[in-house]
């Protein structure tokens, strides 16, 4: 699931859509306005986001309303938190080694 999330937000247009939807639900037109690509391209980007569980679509007549599903980002956020913890431990270990060397000088 994390790989789906990372793949989904790997493209700048999809990240832009996620950022816009983080401010609240929007129609497809509003959420995707100004990216300078064709409607079929936008459709493919939205399918990737929906497939990764990051965006939900509600259709009312001809209006397609999109909303961000932040729980879809949870797996990626947890992965980042785990990586951050690992790196912090590594930096602490390096700091201790450097402090020992300075004390020996």
C-alpha positions in Angstrom: 0.0 0.0 0.0 2.8 2.4 0.8 4.3 1.9 -2.7 0.9 2.8 -4.2 0.9 6.0 -2.1 4.4 6.9 -3.0 3.8 6.2 -6.7 0.6 8.2 -6.6 2.3 11.3 -5.2 5.4 10.9 -7.3 4.0 13.1 -10.1 3.8 16.9 -9.6 0.3 17.1 -11.0 -1.0 14.5 -8.6 0.8 16.2 -5.7 -0.8 19.5 -6.8 -4.3 17.8 -6.8 -3.7 16.4 -3.3 -2.5 19.8 -2.1 -5.7 21.5 -3.5 -7.9 18.9 -2.0 -6.2 19.2 1.4 -8.1 22.6 1.6 -11.4 20.8 1.2 -13.6 19.0 -1.3 -13.7 20.4 -4.9 -15.2 19.6 -8.2 -12.9 18.0 -10.7 -12.7 21.3 -12.7 -11.6 23.3 -9.6 -9.2 20.6 -8.2 -7.4 20.3 -11.6 -7.6 23.8 -13.0 -4.4 25.3 -14.5 -2.2 22.2 -14.8 -2.0 22.7 -18.6 -2.7 19.1 -19.6 -5.6 17.5 -21.5 -8.8 16.2 -19.8 -7.8 12.5 -20.6 -4.4 13.2 -18.9 -6.2 14.6 -15.8 -8.5 11.6 -15.8 -5.5 9.2 -15.8 -4.0 11.2 -12.9 -7.2 11.0 -10.9 -7.5 7.3 -11.5 -4.1 6.8 -10.0 -5.0 8.9 -6.9 -8.3 7.0 -6.6 -6.6 3.7 -7.0 -4.1 4.5 -4.3 -7.0 5.4 -1.9 -6.0 9.0 -1.7 -9.0 10.6 -3.4 -12.7 9.7 -3.3 -15.2 10.8 -6.0 -18.9 11.4 -5.5 -21.0 11.9 -8.7 -24.1 13.9 -8.5 -25.6 14.2 -12.0 -22.9 15.7 -14.2 -20.9 17.0 -11.3 -17.9 15.0 -10.0 -16.9 16.1 -6.5 -13.5 15.0 -5.2 -12.3 14.8 -1.6 -9.0 13.9 -0.1 -8.9 10.7 1.9 -6.1 11.6 4.4 -6.1 8.0 5.8 -4.6 7.0 2.5 -1.5 9.0 3.4 -1.2 7.3 6.8 0.8 4.4 5.6 3.4 6.7 4.0 3.4 8.9 7.0 4.1 5.9 9.3 6.9 4.8 7.0 8.5 8.3 7.1 8.2 8.3 10.9 10.0 5.0 11.1 12.7 6.2 8.8 13.1 9.4 10.8 13.5 7.4 14.0 16.2 5.3 12.4 18.1 8.3 11.1 17.9 10.1 14.5 19.4 7.1 16.2 22.2 7.0 13.6 22.9 10.8 14.0 23.0 10.3 17.8 25.5 7.5 17.4 27.7 9.7 15.2 27.4 12.6 17.6 28.6 10.3 20.4 31.6 9.1 18.4 32.6 12.7 17.5 32.3 13.8 21.1 34.5 10.9 22.2 37.1 11.9 19.6 37.0 15.6 20.7 37.5 14.5 24.3 40.6 12.5 23.4 42.2 15.4 21.7 
